[in-house]
Amino acid sequence: MKILAIDIGGTAIKYGITDENFNVCEFYEIPSEAKLGRDHLMLKVLSIVGTYYGGVDCVGISTAGQVNSEEGRIIFANESIPHYTGTEIKKMITEKYDIPVVVENDVNSAATAEAMFGSGKGSNDFLCLTYGTGVGGAVWLGGKLYTGHDFSAGEFGHIVTHTGGLRCNCGNNGCYEMYASTSALVRMVREGTGKELTGREIFEPQNFHNTAIRAIIDNWIDEIVGGLSTLIFIFNPAVIILGGGIMNEDYIISEIDKRIHSKDIKKPCSKIAQECSERHILPRKISISCRKTKKHFRTRAFPFLLCARNGRCSRGIFQ
């Protein structure tokens, strides 16, 4: 069985072919040019499906935004992809191509994969958060993904941590992602030092060892920890799994772990863990599983699986 796996992000579309054992046969990445809007983005997705149509058995898509996974429809997306809200991804593909399609939120997909092969394996209850342009989240409870009554559970980036604070693109003020995302760190460095640096550049030695920048980084980590502490009190998870390219920085993970466990919490989570490395972006974001039932394909998006399966899974930091 061949599976076409597509990850739709604000910066790039990553896609490839895997088999039912999550072995990667092909992998490609193209700019999503998301700022040009939904129609431009979906033309790219349809073109990818068309290229492989007839040579694959099913299509799995993980995407930014709140997703109704039963209908394959975007319930809500912010303006990082203009007009994406309401997009019927599954319908758009299946009306043009006769092929089974599943669509799932990217962080929910990540959590499912971590539960099977990654840092959540063996844990009935854990949280998964990704830090990038915003902050995404997923909740794994009682051994399964919890999506809430309308598929919008786990929107941790929009917990209000600063009442009356900065305006968020969701329309609220003081949302967690306005202070704890990678974009927030980039903004803080720019405002505090006048330097235009990317998240990656901030952690290059010449910048990381700059006293002013290090102070900003430490304050930013406090913002991350503040939100995580709230989630710990609400969920009491066994594990919190942190992802996004910025979380490949050892300093961030070690400081989060230290600060979480230094707080006066009777029993915090037992483990703060990184997701699979960004260096293995295909298995992190793309690979999926298609299970064939008696009459139809049952598809489910499972990014992250291959890293774990190939021994590339995250390092855990224990209490």
Secondary structure, 3 states (H helix, E strand, C coil): CEEEEEEECCCEEEEEEEECCCCEEEEEEEECCHHHCHHHHHHHHHHHHHHHCCCCCEEEEEECCEEECCCCEEEECCCCCCCCCCCEHHHHHHHHCCCCEEEEEHHHHHHHHHHHHCCCCCCCCEEEEEECCCEEEEEEECCEEECCCCCCCCCHHHCECCCCCCECCCCCECECHHHHCHHHHHHHHHHHHCCCCCHHHHCCHHHHCCHHHHHHHHHHHHHHHHHHHHHHHHHCCCEEEEECHHHHCHHHHHHHHHHHHHCCCCCCCCEEEECCCHHHHHHHHCCEEEEECCCCEEEEECCCHHHHHCCCCCCEEEC
